[in-house]
Amino acid sequence: MLLFLFRRALLALLVCLTVLVISFVLTRLSGDIAISIAGPNATQQDIEAIRRNYGFDRPLPTQFVEWAWNAAQGNLGKSYIFHVQVAELVGARLPVTLTLGLTGLAIALFTAIPLGIVAAMREGSAVDRGTGVIALLGQAMPSFWLSLVLIIIFGLKLQWLPISGAESWDGFILPGCVLAFSAIPAMMRLTRAGMIDALASDYIRTARAKGLSRASIVLKHALRNAAMPVVSIAAVQLGFMLGGSIVIESIFALHGVGHLAWESISKNDFPVVQAIVLILALIYIGLTLLADLANAALDPRLRAS
Amino acid sequence: MKARRLVTWLGAAIVGGIALIAIFAPLLAPHDPFAQNLNARTVVPYWMDGGTTDHLFGTDQLGRDYLSRLIFGARISMLIGIMTVLTSGLIGITLGVLGGFFGGWVDDAVMFAITCRLAIPLILVALTVVALVGSSFTVVIFTLGLLLWERFAVVARTTTMQVRTLDYIAAAQAAGASRWHVLWREVLPNILTPLIVVATLEMALAILLEAALSFLGLGVPPPFPSWGLMIAEGKDYMFFSPWVIMVPGIALFILVLGINLFGDGLRDMLGVARAQ
């Protein structure tokens, strides 16, 4: 178990380092970053001054080591536009994005798991095929378009829900539903497949023979075993949702990290972009690590390998 | 089973139909998709009050014929889908086959690359790259191609591992075939079926991502009629005339649904286990 923990943690650390390199290289892609910051009307002197001020005249490896060293200590640099610490800026926006991601995840889990269970219990029935159709539709629906359609229906025509802003809790419902919609197909299919396997296994036959109620068999015995892969995919999907919230946040005018990222990209505010890429990657790495550990705790067989 | 067949054919028909529309776009489009007519702005589609048969799907805010833009937009989606899959397939399959075949540190390196790729936030990085390098058709294709290879790699790796231990590989090696001959002639053809299914999934994903990037203004640049861009341009008018976002949105939805139906059917027909 200790060896497993150690290996998993080491891998996570290596991935972090690689992501650090990637997020640094990413913002140096344009060639001369100083020209991008200076804007189209800058003179040669302006560009030179920016180059000296931000230290772009030094060799790239030096710049990287300095940036990475600072980042490792939690100092992500200053925003070029807002002139405040990036960590502060991102920290202030993170709660909105996390609330959105968790709302999406909750909606996805509460929809996908019951549907998956029902589909598995009535394999091949109309209900089963119906959930299959939902999964297909969910995969094919462009999330930004679904957002606009939901805004028209629930915001404009029915006027049930606010269409933008995060002032009250109900502002998260529509964007949460859109995020959930993209995660539901995978979760539902996984729950269904896991439940079908579990329901056909020996311990379920034993439970039936013992005369346990149907609800007890399905919910206590089968679901526990079917839930494991769903837990891992839920962690992964939360990571994807946080990364994908950039589109949703810009449509629903939620001022979270995704919105900040979009603003920063369009204004060439690279320290912020770098920091957000890094933070989202770290959250994803942390989530997958947690999911692996949770699975190892639930299933002793995994620890051995 | 019969219903499944039917659904697969439906998917194939949708994809084939849209591919034909894309190929013959100049012949099919009733108007020039770029020609502006400021006297005929946001004309409604013919099924609404005041619509004309001259502009079946109406016109946009610059008076460009919506149907013609939709038809030319099919070219963009199809090309992005196909080119991205070719790029990402080349990267992913190469890595996956090498990792699965050689094992050891090669496999560790490939697995590490896959883990790193998954940790990178997809849309954010794609947006940043396009913003820095400049938005163009080629940039979008290469950015998406460089980002969407991991599922190819995962599937190629697993299937190569299964194939590697089979007798015909040992036979080829015993007959003195070179490593590259074994990989190219023995391994690759035998793992192609599941990879084709992955290709359909990735093509659908690439088309959706291009539309999302274009929607955010960092994909295919205007005045090209990308469906995502059409939705973005119509967004400001959607409260008064919802059809400006419904028409390209439904087109996008149908194309992606068609690709997914075809891929799902293909997987069932070819007996490929569902990749998680």
Interface residues (C-beta under 8 A of the other chain):
Chain A: L11 L14 V15 T18 V19 I22 L26 T27 L29 S30 S36 L136 L137 Q139 A140 M141 P142 S143 F144 W145 L148 V149 I152 L156 R189 L190 A193 P229 I233 V236 F240 L242 G243 G244 I246 V247 S250 G258 A261 W262 I265 S266 N268 V273 I276 V277 L280 A281 Y284 I285 T288
Chain B: F112 T115 C116 L118 A119 I120 P121 L122 I123 L124 V125 L127 T128 V129 A131 L132 V133 A204 L208 A211 A212 F215 L216 G217 L218 G228 I231 K235 M238 F239 P242 I245 M246 G249 L252 F253 V256 L257 N260 L261 D264 R274 Q276
